[in-house]
Amino acid sequence: MKRGASLVLLAAGCATSAGDPTLERALRQEGESADAPRVDERPLVSVHGPARSDQPLDLDAALGWARMTRPELAAARARVAAAQARAEGSGRFPNPRLIARAEGAPLEGGTVDEADLLAGVSQPLPLSDRRAAAQSLAAAELERSRARLDVADREVAAQVVRAFATALFAQEAARRRSELAQESAALRAPIEARAAAGDATASERAHAALALHDARAVEQAAERVAELARVELAAAIGTPDAVPERVAGELDALLALPLLEELSARLADHPALRAARADAQVAAAAAELAREERVPDLDVDLLYRRLGAEEVHAFDVGLSIPLRAWDRGTAAIDAARADEEVARSLALASERDLAAALRSGHARLAAALAARETLRREVLPLHDEVVRVEEARVAAGDARPEVAAAARHARTLAELARLDATQAALQAWAELRALAPPQPAR
């Protein structure tokens, strides 16, 4: 940008001595660099795999590939399947126990014939609502696993959205930098033409050459930054070996300021908030199960008995119940209640933090868009007027062609300033979209 300012001054007639050896050396270096081969500007990574396409990669396609390839989402889906299996097996009636034993078997004589043989079953009968409490706990754990899957999906989507926004911005910046380099070349051409006619100083030629050199260097750096942004986008998608050649999207279409009330309404269903509430529900269900487990099961025994010595057939019926003499189960209940209180407090904190992040992101986006809009409505129209006036002067023969080229160059610099203001808006937009993504079309 400093080189661009110097060119504007140059076009206004700022000149120095023609015999400066430093300037002559700069001109020679510029001529040598112009003849030298340029740096290979092909993509750093070849495009292959699922992201390869003749069409540029858009945001929806990037999100779709990420949901298919990211292992974090596969692990979260497997946890949901495990919770589903546990929920289906929860709350079932206790299994009976098979009993078979010999009693009073003598060590001498007919050990088996003279022993009393018993065979039967023992069935525990729950005296509490433990089965229903276990089902409630399993259902709460299933809901929590689903909420955590949505949290993982939202986190992956947020990473992809941020990477995509960066890639889109870098691609646009590279295009603008390329335009700036072309304008620097156009600005230098009339100066070289005047130099050939003996009407330009060595200082003018040197400044034009240095400005073109700087513009080309910035152009190449911007292209490398854009390539790196696409590499990082491929990593966020989960396909680091499949780097897209281009991304598709319009910065102006992305950067719209949504209503805060609309975002707040969508925030109520945020996966992180649902997961925090699910943690509280799991803790509450665990506390309820601990209370129900204090009530012991009643064991009912039904046994067939054969009295070996008398060859008599009989049956036994028995009831047994454990006594809460030493372990009353209160410690488990107290611990579960404390865990429930922790989970509920964290859920409230999560709701508060999400609301604060939403308001902060909305304010940052509004400020960035306002600064960007000021450049569009106030600064760029002034540059347009300057370009119109200078081109009219050149057409009337009242100014040299490089004056109009310098005006166009200054306007491009203002466009780059607006593009820099766009970067802050993109970051705030990505954060807002991660907090409250748009509702899917119905």
C-alpha positions as CSV (number, residue, x, y, z in Angstrom):
1,M,0.0,0.0,0.0
2,K,3.0,2.3,0.7
3,R,4.2,1.6,-2.9
4,G,0.8,2.5,-4.2
5,A,0.9,5.8,-2.4
6,S,4.3,6.6,-3.8
7,L,3.0,5.9,-7.3
8,V,0.2,8.4,-6.7
9,L,2.7,11.0,-5.7
10,L,4.8,10.0,-8.7
11,A,1.9,10.5,-11.1
12,A,1.4,14.0,-9.6
13,G,4.9,15.0,-10.8
14,C,7.2,14.0,-7.9
15,A,10.7,13.4,-9.5
16,T,14.3,13.1,-8.5
17,S,17.7,13.3,-10.2
18,A,18.2,11.1,-13.3
19,G,21.7,10.1,-12.4
20,D,21.1,8.2,-9.1
21,P,23.1,4.9,-9.3
22,T,20.9,3.2,-6.8
23,L,17.8,3.8,-8.9
24,E,19.7,2.6,-12.0
25,R,20.7,-0.6,-10.2
26,A,17.0,-1.1,-9.2
27,L,16.0,-0.8,-12.8
28,R,18.6,-3.4,-13.9
29,Q,17.5,-5.8,-11.2
30,E,13.9,-5.4,-12.3
31,G,14.8,-6.1,-15.9
32,E,16.7,-9.2,-15.0
33,S,13.8,-10.4,-12.8
34,A,11.4,-9.8,-15.6
35,D,13.4,-12.1,-17.9
36,A,13.9,-14.8,-15.2
37,P,11.3,-17.7,-14.9
38,R,8.6,-17.1,-12.4
39,V,8.0,-19.3,-9.4
40,D,6.0,-22.4,-10.1
41,E,2.5,-21.4,-9.0
42,R,0.8,-24.8,-9.3
43,P,-1.2,-26.2,-6.3
44,L,1.0,-27.5,-3.5
45,V,-1.1,-30.7,-3.3
46,S,-2.7,-32.5,-6.2
47,V,-6.5,-32.9,-6.0
48,H,-7.7,-36.5,-5.8
49,G,-10.2,-38.4,-3.7
50,P,-13.7,-37.5,-2.8
51,A,-13.2,-33.7,-3.0
52,R,-12.0,-33.8,-6.6
53,S,-14.4,-32.2,-9.0
54,D,-14.4,-30.0,-12.0
55,Q,-16.7,-27.7,-10.1
56,P,-15.5,-25.6,-7.2
57,L,-16.3,-26.8,-3.7
58,D,-19.2,-25.1,-2.0
59,L,-20.0,-24.9,1.7
60,D,-22.8,-27.5,1.7
61,A,-20.6,-30.0,-0.1
62,A,-17.7,-29.4,2.3
63,L,-20.0,-30.0,5.3
64,G,-21.4,-33.2,3.6
65,W,-17.9,-34.7,3.1
66,A,-16.9,-33.8,6.6
67,R,-19.9,-35.6,8.1
68,M,-18.9,-38.7,6.1
69,T,-15.2,-38.7,6.8
70,R,-14.5,-37.3,10.2
71,P,-13.8,-40.1,12.7
72,E,-15.1,-38.1,15.6
73,L,-18.5,-38.4,14.2
74,A,-18.2,-42.1,13.6
75,A,-17.2,-42.6,17.2
76,A,-20.1,-40.5,18.4
77,R,-22.5,-42.5,16.3
78,A,-21.1,-45.7,17.7
79,R,-21.7,-44.4,21.2
80,V,-25.3,-43.8,20.3
81,A,-25.6,-47.3,19.1
82,A,-24.2,-48.6,22.3
83,A,-26.6,-46.5,24.4
84,Q,-29.4,-47.7,22.3
85,A,-28.5,-51.3,23.0
86,R,-28.3,-50.6,26.7
87,A,-31.7,-48.9,26.6
88,E,-33.2,-51.9,25.0
89,G,-31.8,-54.2,27.6
90,S,-32.7,-52.1,30.6
91,G,-35.4,-52.6,33.1
92,R,-36.0,-56.3,32.5
93,F,-37.2,-58.7,35.1
94,P,-34.4,-60.3,37.2
95,N,-33.3,-63.7,35.9
96,P,-34.1,-66.7,38.1
97,R,-31.4,-68.8,39.7
98,L,-31.3,-72.6,39.2
99,I,-30.6,-74.5,42.4
100,A,-29.3,-78.1,42.7
101,R,-27.5,-79.6,45.7
102,A,-27.2,-82.6,47.9
103,E,-27.7,-82.4,51.6
104,G,-26.8,-84.9,54.4
105,A,-24.8,-87.1,52.1
106,P,-22.9,-89.7,54.3
107,L,-19.2,-90.3,53.6
108,E,-19.6,-94.0,53.8
109,G,-22.1,-96.3,52.3
110,G,-24.6,-95.1,49.7
111,T,-23.5,-91.5,49.4
112,V,-25.9,-90.5,46.6
113,D,-28.8,-92.9,47.6
114,E,-28.9,-91.8,51.2
115,A,-28.4,-88.1,50.5
116,D,-31.3,-85.6,50.3
117,L,-31.4,-84.1,46.8
118,L,-32.7,-80.7,46.1
119,A,-33.5,-79.1,42.7
120,G,-35.5,-75.9,41.9
121,V,-35.4,-72.2,41.2
122,S,-35.0,-69.0,43.1
123,Q,-36.7,-66.0,41.7
124,P,-35.9,-62.4,42.9
125,L,-39.0,-60.2,43.0
126,P,-38.4,-56.5,43.0
127,L,-40.3,-54.7,45.7
128,S,-39.6,-51.2,44.3
129,D,-39.8,-49.4,41.0
130,R,-36.1,-50.2,40.3
131,R,-36.9,-51.5,36.8
132,A,-38.7,-48.3,35.8
133,A,-35.9,-46.2,37.3
134,A,-33.3,-48.3,35.3
135,Q,-35.3,-47.7,32.1
136,S,-35.4,-44.0,32.8
137,L,-31.7,-43.9,33.4
138,A,-31.0,-45.8,30.1
139,A,-33.3,-43.5,28.2
140,A,-31.6,-40.4,29.6
141,E,-28.2,-41.8,28.7
142,L,-29.4,-42.5,25.2
143,E,-30.6,-38.9,24.9
144,R,-27.3,-37.7,26.2
145,S,-25.4,-39.7,23.6
146,R,-27.5,-38.3,20.9
147,A,-27.0,-34.8,22.1
148,R,-23.2,-35.4,22.3
149,L,-23.4,-36.6,18.7
150,D,-25.0,-33.4,17.7
151,V,-22.3,-31.5,19.7
152,A,-19.6,-33.3,17.8
153,D,-21.4,-32.6,14.5
154,R,-21.7,-28.9,15.4
155,E,-18.0,-28.7,16.3
156,V,-17.0,-30.3,13.1
157,A,-19.3,-28.1,11.1
158,A,-17.9,-25.0,12.9
159,Q,-14.3,-26.0,12.0
160,V,-15.4,-26.5,8.4
161,V,-17.3,-23.3,8.2
162,R,-14.3,-21.3,9.6
163,A,-11.9,-23.0,7.2
164,F,-14.2,-22.5,4.3
165,A,-14.7,-18.8,5.1
166,T,-10.9,-18.4,5.4
167,A,-10.4,-20.1,2.0
168,L,-13.1,-18.0,0.4
169,F,-11.5,-14.8,1.7
170,A,-8.0,-15.9,0.7
171,Q,-9.2,-16.7,-2.8
172,E,-10.9,-13.3,-3.1
173,A,-7.8,-11.6,-1.7
174,A,-5.5,-13.4,-4.2
175,R,-7.8,-12.3,-7.0
176,R,-7.7,-8.7,-5.8
177,R,-3.9,-8.9,-5.5
178,S,-3.7,-10.2,-9.0
179,E,-5.7,-7.2,-10.2
180,L,-3.4,-4.9,-8.3
181,A,-0.3,-6.4,-10.0
182,Q,-1.9,-5.9,-13.4
183,E,-2.7,-2.3,-12.5
184,S,0.9,-1.8,-11.4
185,A,2.1,-3.1,-14.8
186,A,-0.4,-0.8,-16.5
187,L,0.9,2.1,-14.5
188,R,4.5,1.3,-15.4
189,A,3.8,1.0,-19.2
190,P,3.2,4.7,-19.9
191,I,6.2,5.7,-17.8
192,E,8.4,3.3,-19.8
193,A,7.0,4.8,-23.0
194,R,7.8,8.3,-21.9
195,A,11.3,7.1,-20.8
196,A,11.8,5.8,-24.3
197,A,10.9,9.2,-25.6
198,G,13.3,10.8,-23.1
199,D,10.4,12.3,-21.1
200,A,10.6,10.3,-17.8
201,T,13.2,10.5,-15.1
202,A,15.1,7.5,-13.7
203,S,13.4,8.1,-10.4
204,E,10.0,7.6,-12.0
205,R,11.1,4.5,-13.7
206,A,12.6,3.1,-10.5
207,H,9.6,3.7,-8.4
208,A,7.3,2.2,-11.0
209,A,9.6,-0.9,-11.3
210,L,9.7,-1.3,-7.5
211,A,5.9,-1.0,-7.2
212,L,5.4,-3.6,-9.9
213,H,8.0,-5.9,-8.2
214,D,6.2,-5.5,-4.8
215,A,2.8,-6.1,-6.3
216,R,3.9,-9.3,-8.0
217,A,5.5,-10.5,-4.8
218,V,2.3,-9.8,-2.8
219,E,0.3,-11.5,-5.6
220,Q,2.4,-14.7,-5.3
221,A,2.2,-14.6,-1.5
222,A,-1.5,-14.2,-1.6
223,E,-1.8,-17.2,-4.0
224,R,0.3,-19.3,-1.5
225,V,-1.9,-18.1,1.4
226,A,-5.0,-19.1,-0.6
227,E,-3.5,-22.5,-1.3
228,L,-2.6,-23.0,2.4
229,A,-6.2,-22.0,3.3
230,R,-7.5,-24.8,0.9
231,V,-5.1,-27.3,2.5
232,E,-6.5,-26.4,5.9
233,L,-10.0,-26.7,4.6
234,A,-9.2,-30.2,3.3
235,A,-7.9,-31.1,6.8
236,A,-11.0,-29.7,8.4
237,I,-13.2,-31.8,6.1
238,G,-11.2,-34.9,7.0
239,T,-9.6,-35.5,3.6
240,P,-6.1,-34.0,3.8
241,D,-5.0,-35.6,0.6
242,A,-7.9,-34.1,-1.4
243,V,-7.3,-30.4,-1.6
244,P,-10.0,-28.5,-3.6
245,E,-8.7,-26.4,-6.5
246,R,-11.3,-23.7,-5.8
247,V,-14.1,-22.8,-3.4
248,A,-17.4,-21.4,-4.5
249,G,-19.3,-18.7,-2.7
250,E,-20.0,-15.0,-2.5
251,L,-18.7,-13.0,0.4
252,D,-21.6,-10.5,0.2
253,A,-24.1,-13.3,0.2
254,L,-22.5,-14.9,3.3
255,L,-22.1,-11.7,5.3
256,A,-25.7,-10.9,6.2
257,L,-26.6,-9.7,9.7
258,P,-29.3,-11.9,11.1
259,L,-31.7,-10.7,13.7
260,L,-30.6,-11.3,17.3
261,E,-34.0,-12.5,18.3
262,E,-34.0,-15.2,15.5
263,L,-30.5,-16.4,16.6
264,S,-31.6,-16.5,20.3
265,A,-34.6,-18.6,19.3
266,R,-32.4,-21.1,17.5
267,L,-29.9,-21.1,20.4
268,A,-32.5,-22.8,22.7
269,D,-31.9,-26.0,20.7
270,H,-28.1,-25.8,20.7
271,P,-26.6,-29.3,21.1
272,A,-24.2,-28.2,23.8
273,L,-27.2,-26.9,25.8
274,R,-29.1,-30.1,25.1
275,A,-26.1,-32.2,26.2
276,A,-25.8,-30.2,29.4
277,R,-29.4,-30.7,30.2
278,A,-29.1,-34.4,29.3
279,D,-26.3,-34.7,31.9
280,A,-28.7,-33.2,34.5
281,Q,-31.4,-35.7,33.4
282,V,-28.9,-38.6,33.7
283,A,-27.8,-37.5,37.1
284,A,-31.5,-37.2,38.3
285,A,-32.3,-40.6,36.9
286,A,-29.2,-42.1,38.6
287,A,-30.3,-40.5,41.9
288,E,-33.8,-42.0,41.5
289,L,-32.3,-45.4,40.8
290,A,-30.1,-45.1,43.9
291,R,-33.2,-44.4,46.0
292,E,-35.1,-47.4,44.5
293,E,-32.1,-49.7,45.0
294,R,-32.3,-49.2,48.7
295,V,-35.4,-51.4,48.7
296,P,-34.1,-55.0,48.5
297,D,-35.5,-57.8,46.3
298,L,-37.6,-60.5,47.8
299,D,-36.2,-64.0,46.8
300,V,-38.8,-66.7,46.4
301,D,-37.4,-70.3,46.4
302,L,-39.3,-73.3,45.1
303,L,-37.4,-76.6,45.5
304,Y,-38.1,-80.2,44.9
305,R,-36.6,-82.5,47.6
306,R,-36.0,-86.2,47.6
307,L,-35.3,-87.6,51.1
308,G,-32.8,-90.3,50.3
309,A,-33.1,-92.5,53.4
310,E,-36.9,-92.8,53.3
311,E,-37.3,-92.4,49.5
312,V,-39.9,-89.7,50.1
313,H,-40.6,-86.9,47.6
314,A,-41.2,-83.4,49.0
315,F,-40.9,-79.7,48.2
316,D,-39.5,-76.7,49.9
317,V,-40.8,-73.1,49.7
318,G,-38.7,-70.3,51.1
319,L,-38.6,-66.5,51.2
320,S,-35.5,-64.4,51.9
321,I,-34.8,-60.7,52.0
322,P,-31.5,-58.9,52.8
323,L,-31.4,-56.6,55.8
324,R,-30.0,-53.1,55.6
325,A,-28.0,-53.6,58.8
326,W,-24.7,-52.1,57.8
327,D,-25.0,-50.5,54.4
328,R,-28.2,-48.5,54.2
329,G,-27.5,-47.1,50.8
330,T,-27.6,-43.5,51.9
331,A,-24.1,-42.7,50.7
332,A,-25.0,-43.7,47.1
333,I,-28.1,-41.5,47.3
334,D,-26.1,-38.5,48.7
335,A,-23.5,-38.8,46.0
336,A,-26.1,-39.1,43.3
337,R,-27.9,-36.0,44.6
338,A,-24.6,-34.0,44.6
339,D,-23.9,-35.2,41.0
340,E,-27.4,-34.0,40.0
341,E,-26.7,-30.6,41.5
342,V,-23.4,-30.3,39.7
343,A,-25.0,-31.2,36.4
344,R,-27.9,-28.7,36.8
345,S,-25.4,-25.9,37.7
346,L,-23.3,-26.7,34.7
347,A,-26.4,-26.7,32.5
348,L,-27.3,-23.2,33.7
349,A,-23.7,-22.1,33.1
350,S,-23.7,-23.5,29.6
351,E,-26.9,-21.6,28.8
352,R,-25.5,-18.4,30.1
353,D,-22.2,-18.8,28.2
354,L,-23.9,-19.6,25.0
355,A,-26.2,-16.6,25.3
356,A,-23.2,-14.3,26.0
357,A,-21.2,-15.7,23.1
358,L,-24.1,-15.2,20.8
359,R,-24.5,-11.5,21.8
360,S,-20.8,-10.9,21.6
361,G,-20.5,-12.5,18.1
362,H,-23.5,-10.6,16.9
363,A,-22.0,-7.3,18.1
364,R,-18.7,-8.1,16.4
365,L,-20.4,-9.0,13.2
366,A,-22.5,-5.8,13.2
367,A,-19.4,-3.6,13.8
368,A,-17.4,-5.3,11.1
369,L,-20.2,-5.1,8.6
370,A,-20.7,-1.4,9.5
371,A,-17.0,-0.7,8.8
372,R,-17.1,-2.6,5.6
373,E,-20.3,-0.8,4.5
374,T,-18.7,2.6,5.2
375,L,-15.9,1.8,2.7
376,R,-18.5,0.6,0.1
377,R,-20.8,3.6,0.4
378,E,-18.5,6.5,1.2
379,V,-14.9,5.7,0.3
380,L,-15.2,3.7,-2.9
381,P,-17.7,6.2,-4.6
382,L,-15.1,8.9,-4.0
383,H,-12.4,6.8,-5.7
384,D,-14.9,6.2,-8.6
385,E,-15.3,9.9,-9.0
386,V,-11.6,10.5,-9.0
387,V,-11.1,7.8,-11.6
388,R,-13.8,9.4,-13.8
389,V,-12.3,12.8,-13.5
390,E,-8.8,11.7,-14.2
391,E,-9.9,9.6,-17.2
392,A,-11.7,12.6,-18.6
393,R,-8.6,14.7,-18.2
394,V,-6.5,12.1,-20.0
395,A,-9.1,11.9,-22.8
396,A,-9.0,15.7,-23.1
397,G,-5.2,15.7,-23.3
398,D,-4.9,17.6,-20.0
399,A,-3.1,14.8,-18.1
400,R,-0.7,11.9,-18.7
401,P,-2.2,8.4,-18.9
402,E,-0.4,7.3,-15.8
403,V,-2.5,9.7,-13.8
404,A,-5.6,7.8,-14.6
405,A,-3.8,4.5,-14.0
406,A,-2.7,5.8,-10.6
407,A,-6.3,6.7,-9.7
408,R,-7.5,3.2,-10.7
409,H,-4.6,1.8,-8.7
410,A,-5.7,3.8,-5.6
411,R,-9.2,2.5,-6.0
412,T,-8.0,-1.1,-6.0
413,L,-6.1,-0.4,-2.8
414,A,-9.4,0.8,-1.3
415,E,-11.0,-2.4,-2.5
416,L,-8.2,-4.3,-0.7
417,A,-8.9,-2.3,2.5
418,R,-12.6,-3.3,2.2
419,L,-11.5,-6.9,1.8
420,D,-9.4,-6.6,5.0
421,A,-12.5,-5.4,6.8
422,T,-14.3,-8.4,5.4
423,Q,-12.0,-10.8,7.2
424,A,-13.1,-9.7,10.7
425,A,-16.7,-10.0,9.5
426,L,-16.1,-13.5,8.3
427,Q,-14.7,-14.6,11.6
428,A,-17.7,-13.3,13.5
429,W,-20.0,-14.8,10.9
430,A,-18.4,-18.2,11.3
431,E,-18.8,-18.1,15.1
432,L,-22.4,-17.1,14.8
433,R,-23.2,-19.8,12.3
434,A,-21.6,-22.3,14.7
435,L,-23.7,-21.1,17.5
436,A,-27.0,-20.9,15.6
437,P,-26.8,-22.4,12.1
438,P,-29.6,-21.6,9.7
439,Q,-32.7,-23.8,9.8
440,P,-32.8,-26.4,7.0
441,A,-35.2,-25.8,4.2
442,R,-38.5,-27.7,4.5
